[in-house]
């Protein structure tokens, strides 16, 4: 299935969707370091290294099934300046324009959870309604609240003429889907109304309770051969074994990598796995415990990312994650190479969509685009299955 990828960044969303069966006719990214990363790792992609506003998406009408991307999220991020629609970095208008001009059968957009905050509630609804009715454009000198009011009137009228999408927007915790990271993001997934697709977001496969149950009974510690005196006591809320699989932890993700601080020569043999000095713990930035999913990796708006990009060892000591470890937490392939300094590559990773989460969503969307949604259940993705390879 052919697609277009907007705001590709380091390629997490695009790679996952590619693994799900989507093949991009055009990948758009303007950041030079991200472009260098994409050129080295996905050379077959047709990369447009420039401003998305320069693209006429009408030429892709009838040629693609999907438009995807992660519109720059700084206007809505808790770590940003919270400008929303007043921020020139808000690229949702361009994402909506791509949908309007290309008329894909479906779209997948991802953004930070901050977009759903009460302060942005009206703008969140504005984005939803524009994606539902992308042909209802702003008119000259019309403010966004006035445009929102016009969209609301159209929605309440019951008219479904023109280009219309059925839209699901949901806040998703990546840890619930096998990603070793507590990463909450909002997804917008829409299908063109004429396809008559009945869709819901894939249900979670993992849980915190299952991790606590696994640790309390020793299964987790045994699988990692952790000595009894180093095991953490876990409180469980039920005596019955949870139905879902356990959340994956930082230890699950990086246990087979050499410690870059204690084994620098072994670590140097792996690309992007170099020790970064200078980590320190301070209030609100205490790092990610080894035996829990990592805190959400941050891009860092003032250079070096904060304490969420640190590992906190059982001893209480902290160190920064290496780029390779952070890539594991974002489920990038081990042969994926990042370009730029440590802070630059961590910025790319902090902005990325976890590859395996993108694959999971993409497989489900592709299944419905192909018209099989009413015939049987969608396929169980690789993300769901990999736990059984190691018994976890």
Secondary structure, 3 states (H helix, E strand, C coil): CEEEEECCCCCHHHHHHHHCCCEEEEEECCCHHHHHHHHHHCCCCCEECCCHHHCCHHHHCCCCCEEEECCCCCCCCCCCCCCHHHCCCCCHHHHHHHHHHHCCCEEEEEEEHHHHCHHHHHHHHHHHHHHHCCCCCCCCCCCHHHHHHHHHHHHHHCCCCCCCEEEEEEEEEHHHHCCCEECEEEEEEEEEHHHCCCCCCCCCCEEHHHHHHHHHCCHHHHHCCCCHHHCCCCCCCCCCCCCCEECCCHHHHHCCCCCCCCCHHHHHCCCCCCCCCCCCCECCECCEECCCCEECCCCCCCCCCCHHHEEECCCCCEEECCHHHHHHHCCCCCCCCCCCCHHHHHHHHHCCCCHHHHHHHHHHHHHHHCCCCCCCCCCCCHHHHHHHHCCC
